């Protein structure tokens, strides 16, 4: 029987997948072309993506986001 060789995704590759998903959700676009364009290579840590997607934010993108900021509370918890 032939032994099957395998490799795992590196943490970097998992991050690239997560960025592709985030970009797809933000742009409401298909994730498949982004995944198909990935150029990968092996490393001691596992597969790495040589061309991870870049997610750019601008004022229009973030305009409707609810942002939770650190708020100062007084001794009454208010």
Residue pairs with C-beta under 8 A, 6 or more apart in sequence:
7 42
7 46
7 47
8 46
8 47
9 17
9 46
9 47
10 43
10 45
10 46
10 47
10 48
11 45
12 45
12 48
12 49
12 52
13 40
13 46
13 47
13 48
13 49
15 52
16 38
16 49
16 52
16 53
17 35
19 52
19 53
19 54
19 55
20 31
20 34
20 35
20 38
20 52
20 53
21 31
22 55
23 29
23 34
23 53
23 55
24 30
24 31
24 34
26 55
26 61
34 53
37 51
38 49
38 51
39 49
39 50
39 51
40 47
40 48
40 49
40 50
41 47
41 48
41 50
42 48
